[in-house]
Amino acid sequence: MFIIIGGDGREYGPVTTDQVRTWINAGRANLDTKAKALGSEEWRRLGDFAEFNSPTGAPPLIQPDIVSGGTSATAGLVAAERGTRLLARLIDWVIELVCAIPGAIILGEEFLKIAIMVGQGQEPDFSDLDYQRLGLGALVLGLCWLALLVVQVWMLTTRGQSIGKRITGIRIVRVEDGSKPGIVHAWVLREFLVTMIGIVAGMIPFIGPFILRPAFHITDWCLIFRDDQRCLHDLIASTRVVRA
């Protein structure tokens, strides 16, 4: 029986030799993973135990979906599937829309009047608008989005997960050591900075809104088809998305 230290730094076990071999073959552990025999206090590499050494001394084959480019601390982390990442993002967007519903209901007719006038190329007649209702609707909309932002940033900082990632069972980790990303890497660099780059690109006259901003975000998303499945925001923040 053995106890091992996973890529997240937590202890797992005691488990049987066969179970450890299963984890090695699945890429959740490797010969550099720290482990100790049950009843012993000495931590050693799995490769130092005779039970896990092949006759040639070669390490077991790793499945292709294992995160590449990591250290021994990240070798057991498995990259999240592209479809799962997309689903997590869609869930977060749906939650944003749901949070907008109370404010939108209050804005309702007043906001619709402005939208119709602008859409028809007319100058909005602000004299007929209910400013109190518009103000209340905007306040509720802002507070709901702010509350969601606080929750999402807190979860990303402490767990490496947004609500969508929590539901779909994936998380963000640092590339260097597989640790939790913290607020700087999980939100400031990965979310806020990328959003601001898109906004600034969209402000450039003529080509910004229709070419530069869409091209920037499409490039960001399409980089997920790299071998390591890291989007542009992952590269900027030095993060990767793995199975939780």
HELIX and SHEET records of a PDB file:
HELIX    1   1 THR A   17  ASN A   25  1                                   9    
HELIX    2   2 LEU A   46  ASP A   48  5                                   3    
HELIX    3   3 ALA A   50  PHE A   52  5                                   3    
HELIX    4   4 ARG A   82  GLY A  119  1                                  38    
HELIX    5   5 PHE A  126  ASP A  128  5                                   3    
HELIX    6   6 TYR A  131  ARG A  159  1                                  29    
HELIX    7   7 ILE A  163  THR A  168  1                                   6    
HELIX    8   8 GLY A  182  ILE A  183  1                                   2    
HELIX    9   9 VAL A  184  PHE A  192  3                                   9    
HELIX   10  10 LEU A  193  GLY A  202  1                                  10    
HELIX   11  11 ILE A  207  ILE A  207  1                                   1    
HELIX   12  12 GLY A  208  LEU A  212  3                                   5    
HELIX   13  13 ARG A  213  CYS A  222  1                                  10    
HELIX   14  14 LEU A  223  PHE A  225  5                                   3    
HELIX   15  15 LEU A  232  ALA A  237  1                                   6    
SHEET    1   A 4 GLU A  11  VAL A  15  0                                        
SHEET    2   A 4 PHE A   2  ILE A   5 -1                                        
SHEET    3   A 4 LYS A  34  ALA A  37 -1                                        
SHEET    4   A 4 ARG A  44  ARG A  45 -1                                        
SHEET    1   B 2 ILE A 170  ARG A 174  0                                        
SHEET    2   B 2 THR A 239  ARG A 243 -1                                        
END                                                                             
